[in-house]
Each structure stands twice: as structure tokens, then as C-alpha cells.
Amino acid sequence: LRVYYIDDTENSITSDSIKNRCFGLMVYSLSILNRFFSTHFFKNPKLFLKQIYYLLKTSKYSKIPLSNYLKALDSTILKLIITICWPFRFLLHLKF
């Protein structure tokens, strides 16, 4: 059961920081990437790029090392993308 607050900005889902949601986002991103990447990437690449983005962004708060992410991913292509992007993940937290 989930409760969504849409009127109260303090308790709304959109106002909750990524720091508080990082574990859920990480698990969701990993499951989407592992389950659908090989069969649906070319049908909806935006979804998968967004999940890679969230995976990299939440890695700052989850304190999980790269080796564990690589073990959790099934696709060799995804492992390569994450490995290449890993050193640059701190750029995702900059506000322009």
C-alpha cells in the first residue's frame, strides 16, 4: 500500500530528495535494466538512458562500490557503459 500526497508540498513524492529515495531508485533501475534492456532498448532508448542516469546519480548516496553494481547487472554492454560513466557521476550532482 502506498500513500501519495499530491496537495501537501512538504510530503509530496516530488519534493522528497533523491538522498531519501536512492535505494528504491537504485533497485528499480537495476531491475528495469536487467529485465528489459536486451529486448526493448531500441524500442524506447530514453527509458534506459534515464535508468542509467538514475543508477549513476543514486550511487553517490548509496555508498555501494562499482564492483557490486557490475555484479548486479546482467548485460555486458551495461557493465561497460556504467564502468565508463562511473568516474563522471559526480557531474550529475552539479547545479547549473
N, C-alpha and C positions, 0 to 999 in steps of 0.2 A: 504494500500500500504506500503510495506516495502522496504527499500533500504539496500542492503548488499554490504559492501566494502570488497573485497577479496584481493586486491593488497596493499592497504594502511594499514600498521600495526597499525597505530595510531587510525584509525577509524574502524578497523575490529571488528566484534562481539566477537571474541575470546579474544581480548585484553581488552575488556570492563570488568571492575571489577564487582564482584558479588554484591558489595555495590550498584552499579548503576542499576543492574538488579534484585534486590531482590524482589520487588513487583511482577513483571511479573513471575519470577520463582516460587514464593510462590503460586500465583493464579493457574498457570499451574499445579504445583504439587498437589495442593488440588483437582483440577478438575479431573486429571488422577486417583488419589487415590479414590475419591468418585465414579467416574463413572465406573471404571473397576476392582477395587480391588477384589470384591467378585466373579466375574465371570472369571477373567483372571490371577489371581495370580499364579496358578500352571503352566500355560502355559508359562509365562515369568516373573519369580520372580525377575530377575535382574532389570527390568524396575521399579518395585515397590520399591525395596530396594534403587534404585537410587533416586526415587522421595521422599522417606522418608529422605534420606541423604540431598537432596536439601532443603527440608522443614525445617529440623533442622538447616542447615547452614545459611539459609536466616533469620531465626528467630532472629539472633543476630542484624542484621541491620534493620529489620522491626519494632522492639520495640513493637511488638504485644504480649500480655501476653498469657500464656499457655491456660488459660480458653477460649480465643477466638478461638484458634486452635482446641480445643476439641469440641466447638460448631459447627465449620465448617466441622468437619469430621463426616461421617455417620456411619462408621463401628466401633463397639465396640473393635474389635481386633486392629484396627489402633489407636484408642484412648489409648489403653493400651500400645502399642509399643511406641507411642510418649511420653506418661507420663513417662515410664521407661527410655527412652533415653534423655529426656529433661535436666536433671542435667549434662549430659556429653556432651552436644552440643558444649561447648567451646573447646573441644578437636579437633573438626573438623577444627578449625582455626589455629592449630599449624602446623608449617612447620618443617619437619624433615630433 
